[in-house]
Amino acid sequence: MKNILPAIIVICCVTAAAQEKQDERFILRGGIGYDIPLNPHSGTVTDYLSGIHQKGISLPKISASWFITNNWGIELLFQGVVPRNGDKYLRQAEELLQQEMGDNYFLSDNIPYYDLYVTPARIAAGAGVSYKIETKRFILLPKLLAGVTAIDREYLSYTLKEKDANDEWTLTYESKHRSLNGVVSVGYSAELLYRLSNVRYISLDAAMFHHRAGTDYQRMVTNRITGETTTERIRDNRMIHRLNISIGFGFELSKRRKRN
């Protein structure tokens, strides 16, 4: 899948000579999509908390094309992603902790229910260039994009009571970035527009985005009697690959004067 979209873009550019002269100036689209991570899960607690592996619905997804010539355009993109079943990943993190520490400790959750189940989100915004290839009914837009992906991070806090002993500990996984933190992302896409009328379109877009994970957690274990704390820093900066498929409607807001 990672190699299909670049191939489509190359083919589109090679066959661009077959296009007709066009007069579109500015096209605005809005729609809904689905965001799919392609990286394998590492199975660690911070992987579950970081939100980078969560599938989700892109709502809204807004894009705009401003054509500065008949063919070349400037692209703007904004999308918010609401993860699907976000609480499932938190529960998987809890289950992993139970497996790792349950033989020696009793674990009790320190985070209120309403706070634990706040679903992390992703927001992406970017700009780029596009090349328009058009027939009577269709417009094909291969694009190159760059921007920022902001990811919300979850945290966990547990009280550990040692079995057969009186010692109690607080175990916390806390991200350095408690709110949305941005990482640079690059991507490419191929969008197909079907003309319903002179100014209305249906759009179908397939895009690939690449960005660093940007995960930076602290694992803190505090003795509740002595107050002594041991801290471990856990960082993940591997490259993340995401596929986004979306469908929507477009409107042509202005036209270029036709050339003779």
N, C-alpha and C positions, 0 to 999 in steps of 0.2 A: 504493500500500500504506500510506503514511503517513496517509492520510485515511480508510481503511476502518475501523480500530479505533475512532477517536473517534465515527464515525457509528454503529457497533454499540452503543457505550456509551450514546449519546443515545437510540437507539431502545429499548434495554432499559429505561432509566429512564422513558421515556414510557409504555411498556406495563406498567409495574409494577403497575398497579391490578388486573390480571387474575390476580395470584398468589393462592395459597392460604395459610392460616396454617400456620406451620411451628414445629418444636420443636428444630431442630439448635442446639447450643451451641458446640461446638468440633470442627473438622474438620482433620485433619493429612494432607498429601499428600506423596508422594515420587515422583520420576520421572526421566526422561532427556529431553533436548531438543537442539536444534541452534540455534546462534547465528550470525546472518548480518549482517555489516556492509553498509550500504546506500550509504556514501559512495564516490565514485570515488577511485581511487588516484592520488596526485600524481606517482608515479614517481621519488621522491627516495630517497636512501640511508636517511635517518632515517625515512621512511614505512615502509620494509621492516623496519627494526629495532624500531620502536615497538610493533608487535603490534596496533595498533588496527584493521587491515584483515583480520585473520585470522579465517576461519570456524572454528567449533569445536563440540565436543560438550559440552553442559551436563550434568555428572555430578559430584556429585549435584545435583539441583534439589529443594529442600525448601521447602514453603510451609505456612502454617497460617492458619486463619480462626477468629477468636473473635467470635461474634455477641453484641453487647451488647444488641440488641433483636431482634425477629423478623426484621428486614430488614437493619439496619446492622451491619457487622462491622469488626473491626480485622485487618489483614493483616500477616503477617511472611514474608519471603522470603530465602532464601540459595541461591546457586548458584555452583559452580566451573566454569570453562570451560577445557577442554584444547584448544588449537588443533589443527586438522587440517593435517598436512604443514608443521609449523612450520619445519623446516630448509629448505624451499623458499624462504621469504622471505629467509633469510640468504644462500642461494646467489644469489638475484636481486640482493641488495645487493652481493655480491662481483662479479657479472658487470657491474653498473653501474660499479663502480670500475675494473674492467679496461677498459671502454669509454672512460671519461673520462681515464684516466692511462696506459693500456697503451702508447700511442705513444711516450711519453718515459721510462717507468720500467719496471723489472722489479718485480713485486709478489710478496711471500712472506708467508704468514699467520703471525702471532705467537701465535694462540690455540690451545691444545691441542684436539685433536679432540673429547674428551669434554665440554669446556666450551662449544665452539662449538655443539654440537647439543643443549644443554639447551633444551627447548621452553618458551617464555614462556607464562604462564597469566594468566587474568583471574578475579577473584573479585568477586561482587556480593552486597550485602546491603542490605535496605531494609524499610520499613514503609509502611502506607497504610490506606486505607479501601475497603470494598467494599459493594455493595448486592445483596442476595439476591433472585432471582426464581425461583420454583419451580413445577413441575408435579408430577404424581404420580411420574414417573420421572427428571426432569431438574432440575438446579439451574444457573442461569446467574449468574455473578459478574462484573459489570463492576467494575474496580478503578482507583484512582489510587494511584501509588506514588512514594516518594522514598527515596533512600539514597546509597550510595557504591559506585563501581566501582573496583577496584584492578587495575592493569595492570602486568605485568612487562615490563621493557625489556631488549633485547639490546644488545650492543656489538661493535665490530670493532676490530682492531689489525693494521696491516700494516707491513712494512719495504719502503721504496721505494729501489731502487738506480737512479740515473740512468744511462740508456744513454749510452755513449761518454764517461763521466765517472766519477770515483771517489766522488762525493757519495752519502751514504746518509741517508735520512729515516725517521722513524717516523710513520705516520698513524694516528690513533686517533679513533673515534667513541664517545664515552662519555656515557651519560645522567647527568644530575644526580641522578636517582633510580635507583640500581642495584638496589634491591629493589622489591617491590610498592609503588606509590604510588597513593593514592586520589584520585578526582575525584568531585564531587557529580553524581548522576544523578537524573533524573525519568522516569517512565514511566506507561503505562496498559496495561491488558490486559482481555481478555474470556475467562473460563474457563468451560467447560461440564463439569458433573459428571453422569455417568449412574449411577443407583442400581442396584447389583447386589443389595443386600439392605438391611436396615434400617440397617446400619452401614458398608457397604463401597461404594466408588465407583470408577469409571474417570474420569479427568480428561483434558481436552484444553485446552491454554492457548495463546493467541496474544498476544504482548506486544511493545510498542515501548518502547525505552529511548533516552534522549538524554543525552549528557554531553560535556564538553569533552575534547579530545584530551590536553591536559596534557603534551605532549612538550617536553622541554627538554634538548637535546644540546649537547656541546662537540666541535667538530672541531679536533683539535690536530695540528699538523705540527711535528716536532722534528728539527733537524739533529743527527745522531748524532756528528758530529765537534765542533761548536762548542757543542752543547747549547741553542742558541737555539730558542725555541718560539713559533709563531704560533697564536693561538687564535681561533676563530670560534664564536659562540653561535648555535644554530639552535633556534628555538621555534615551536611550532604549537599554537594554542589554539582551533582551529575547532570547531564543534559536530559531534559524531559521532552517527549514528543507527544503531540496531541492532534487528533483528527476531529474536525468539526464539520458536520453536515447540516445545512439549513435550507429552509424554504420560506418564501415571503412574497410580498407585492412591492412593485416599484412604480414611481410616478416621475414623468419627465416635467421638470419645472420651468425649463427655458430651452429655446432652440437657437442654433447657429443659423445665420442666413445662408440659404443655399447658394452654392457657386454655379455659375453658368458653365 
